[in-house]
Amino acid sequence: METITTELMADGQKRDRRGHRITTPERRAELLLAYEASGLSGAAFARREGIAYPTFATWVQRRAAGTTQAPAKPPPANRPVRFTELRLAARSPLEVVLPGGLVVRGTDAGAMAALVRALGGT
């Protein structure tokens, strides 16, 4: 009998539907103040703080322009989530990011699917 290894991770940070971290406006303001006092380049500061540089550069540009929020986007269409069957030739590592940021990793697709269903990820 083969042993199935599955890893369940949660980092405690809020995430959007795509799994991206959500940074509050207050935290963004703190980071921008720290950046201005750091003397580092934008890229070096973003790397040190674990922020994608394009995201950080957008924050800096918005602050310079006097805006703090992204332009309003229309809400996404309410479409049901669709899944498709995936057949892998070899047992390669899989990763599923659930809404809310929970990450499920493993090598057995069937066991992972059962775990995702049990966690409410349908």
C-alpha positions as CSV (number, residue, x, y, z in Angstrom):
1,M,0.0,0.0,0.0
2,E,1.3,3.4,-1.0
3,T,1.5,6.3,1.5
4,I,-0.3,9.5,0.5
5,T,1.2,12.7,1.6
6,T,-0.9,15.9,1.6
7,E,0.0,19.2,3.1
8,L,-2.5,21.8,4.3
9,M,-1.3,25.3,4.9
10,A,-2.8,28.6,6.1
11,D,-0.7,31.7,6.6
12,G,-3.3,33.7,8.4
13,Q,-3.5,36.5,5.8
14,K,-6.7,37.4,4.1
15,R,-6.8,36.6,0.4
16,D,-9.1,37.4,-2.5
17,R,-10.9,34.9,-4.7
18,R,-7.7,34.4,-6.8
19,G,-5.6,33.7,-3.7
20,H,-3.8,37.1,-3.8
21,R,-3.0,38.6,-0.4
22,I,-5.2,41.5,0.6
23,T,-3.3,44.5,2.1
24,T,-5.4,47.0,4.0
25,P,-5.1,50.7,3.1
26,E,-3.6,51.3,6.6
27,R,-0.9,48.7,6.0
28,R,-0.2,50.2,2.5
29,A,0.2,53.6,4.1
30,E,2.6,52.1,6.8
31,L,4.7,50.4,4.1
32,L,4.9,53.6,1.9
33,L,6.1,55.6,4.9
34,A,8.7,52.9,5.7
35,Y,9.8,52.9,2.1
36,E,10.3,56.7,2.1
37,A,12.4,56.5,5.2
38,S,14.3,53.4,4.1
39,G,16.5,55.0,1.4
40,L,16.1,51.8,-0.7
41,S,15.0,51.6,-4.3
42,G,11.4,50.6,-4.8
43,A,12.4,47.2,-6.1
44,A,14.7,46.5,-3.2
45,F,12.1,47.6,-0.6
46,A,9.4,45.5,-2.3
47,R,11.7,42.5,-2.3
48,R,12.6,43.0,1.3
49,E,8.9,43.2,2.3
50,G,7.8,40.3,0.1
51,I,5.6,42.4,-2.2
52,A,5.4,42.0,-5.9
53,Y,7.3,45.1,-7.4
54,P,4.5,46.0,-9.9
55,T,2.0,46.0,-7.1
56,F,4.3,48.2,-4.9
57,A,5.0,50.5,-7.8
58,T,1.3,51.0,-8.4
59,W,0.9,52.0,-4.7
60,V,3.7,54.5,-5.0
61,Q,2.2,56.0,-8.2
62,R,-1.3,56.2,-6.7
63,R,0.1,58.0,-3.6
64,A,2.0,60.5,-5.8
65,A,-1.2,61.1,-7.8
66,G,-3.2,61.6,-4.6
67,T,-5.4,58.6,-5.0
68,T,-5.4,55.6,-2.7
69,Q,-7.8,53.2,-4.5
70,A,-7.8,51.5,-7.8
71,P,-10.3,52.7,-10.4
72,A,-13.7,51.1,-10.0
73,K,-14.2,47.9,-11.9
74,P,-17.5,46.4,-12.8
75,P,-18.4,43.4,-10.6
76,P,-17.5,40.0,-12.1
77,A,-20.3,38.1,-13.7
78,N,-21.8,35.5,-11.3
79,R,-20.8,32.4,-13.1
80,P,-20.6,29.0,-11.5
81,V,-17.1,27.6,-10.9
82,R,-16.4,24.9,-13.4
83,F,-13.9,22.1,-13.0
84,T,-12.5,19.7,-15.6
85,E,-10.9,16.3,-15.2
86,L,-7.1,16.3,-15.3
87,R,-5.1,13.2,-16.0
88,L,-1.4,13.3,-15.1
89,A,1.1,10.9,-16.5
90,A,3.3,10.9,-13.4
91,R,2.7,11.7,-9.8
92,S,3.8,15.3,-9.7
93,P,3.1,17.7,-6.9
94,L,-0.3,19.5,-7.1
95,E,-1.4,22.7,-5.4
96,V,-4.9,24.0,-4.9
97,V,-5.5,27.5,-3.5
98,L,-9.0,27.8,-2.0
99,P,-11.0,31.1,-1.6
100,G,-9.8,32.6,1.6
101,G,-6.1,31.7,0.9
102,L,-6.0,28.1,2.2
103,V,-3.5,26.1,0.2
104,V,-3.8,22.3,-0.3
105,R,-0.7,20.5,-1.6
106,G,-0.3,16.8,-2.4
107,T,0.4,14.2,-5.1
108,D,-2.8,12.2,-5.2
109,A,-5.5,14.1,-7.1
110,G,-8.3,11.9,-5.8
111,A,-7.4,12.4,-2.2
112,M,-6.9,16.1,-2.7
113,A,-10.3,16.4,-4.4
114,A,-11.9,14.6,-1.5
115,L,-10.1,17.0,1.0
116,V,-11.1,20.1,-1.0
117,R,-14.7,18.9,-1.0
118,A,-14.5,18.2,2.8
119,L,-13.2,21.7,3.3
120,G,-16.2,23.1,1.5
121,G,-14.3,24.1,-1.7
122,T,-16.7,22.0,-3.8
